[in-house]
Amino acid sequence: VTIEGRNALKFSSLEECCDWLRQKNVRVIGIEIAENAENIETEPFNHRIAFMLGNEGEGMSEKQRKCCDSFLVISQYGGGTSSLNV
């Protein structure tokens, strides 16, 4: 598939996409506020990464979380709601 002059891949499922990424030695890392999430500031980024992001209201679905190899959290400052607008 070509979108705006660039090649793009289309997958029939999220799992198929994540499997393809892993075959290419790409880690799938979820950006999520979770107990097992490491702070993004400590991630060395010394490997290929694909970021998985959820929606603003509910975050990532269970299906998305299951596809992730690990999770990172982005520190947020201030008194507002913890949210990453995507």
Contacts in CASP RR format, 6 or more apart in sequence:
PFRMAT RR
TARGET T0000
AUTHOR 0000-0000-0000
METHOD contacts of the structure
MODEL  1
VTIEGRNALKFSSLEECCDWLRQKNVRVIGIEIAENAENIETEPFNHRIA
FMLGNEGEGMSEKQRKCCDSFLVISQYGGGTSSLNV
1 7 0 8 1.000
1 8 0 8 1.000
1 9 0 8 1.000
1 10 0 8 1.000
2 8 0 8 1.000
9 17 0 8 1.000
9 20 0 8 1.000
11 17 0 8 1.000
11 20 0 8 1.000
14 63 0 8 1.000
14 64 0 8 1.000
14 67 0 8 1.000
15 67 0 8 1.000
18 28 0 8 1.000
18 67 0 8 1.000
21 28 0 8 1.000
21 50 0 8 1.000
22 28 0 8 1.000
22 69 0 8 1.000
24 48 0 8 1.000
25 47 0 8 1.000
25 48 0 8 1.000
26 48 0 8 1.000
26 49 0 8 1.000
26 50 0 8 1.000
27 47 0 8 1.000
27 48 0 8 1.000
27 49 0 8 1.000
27 50 0 8 1.000
27 69 0 8 1.000
27 70 0 8 1.000
28 49 0 8 1.000
28 50 0 8 1.000
28 52 0 8 1.000
28 67 0 8 1.000
28 68 0 8 1.000
28 69 0 8 1.000
29 43 0 8 1.000
29 49 0 8 1.000
29 50 0 8 1.000
29 51 0 8 1.000
29 52 0 8 1.000
29 68 0 8 1.000
29 69 0 8 1.000
29 70 0 8 1.000
29 71 0 8 1.000
29 72 0 8 1.000
30 51 0 8 1.000
30 52 0 8 1.000
30 53 0 8 1.000
30 60 0 8 1.000
30 64 0 8 1.000
30 65 0 8 1.000
30 68 0 8 1.000
30 70 0 8 1.000
30 71 0 8 1.000
30 72 0 8 1.000
31 40 0 8 1.000
31 51 0 8 1.000
31 52 0 8 1.000
31 53 0 8 1.000
31 54 0 8 1.000
31 71 0 8 1.000
31 72 0 8 1.000
31 73 0 8 1.000
31 74 0 8 1.000
31 84 0 8 1.000
32 54 0 8 1.000
32 59 0 8 1.000
32 60 0 8 1.000
32 65 0 8 1.000
32 68 0 8 1.000
32 71 0 8 1.000
32 72 0 8 1.000
32 73 0 8 1.000
33 73 0 8 1.000
33 82 0 8 1.000
34 65 0 8 1.000
34 71 0 8 1.000
34 73 0 8 1.000
36 70 0 8 1.000
36 71 0 8 1.000
37 71 0 8 1.000
37 72 0 8 1.000
37 73 0 8 1.000
38 70 0 8 1.000
38 71 0 8 1.000
38 72 0 8 1.000
38 73 0 8 1.000
39 72 0 8 1.000
39 73 0 8 1.000
39 75 0 8 1.000
40 72 0 8 1.000
40 73 0 8 1.000
40 74 0 8 1.000
40 75 0 8 1.000
41 75 0 8 1.000
43 72 0 8 1.000
52 60 0 8 1.000
52 64 0 8 1.000
52 67 0 8 1.000
52 68 0 8 1.000
53 60 0 8 1.000
53 84 0 8 1.000
53 86 0 8 1.000
54 60 0 8 1.000
54 61 0 8 1.000
54 64 0 8 1.000
54 86 0 8 1.000
55 86 0 8 1.000
56 83 0 8 1.000
56 84 0 8 1.000
56 85 0 8 1.000
56 86 0 8 1.000
57 83 0 8 1.000
60 68 0 8 1.000
65 71 0 8 1.000
74 84 0 8 1.000
76 82 0 8 1.000
76 83 0 8 1.000
END
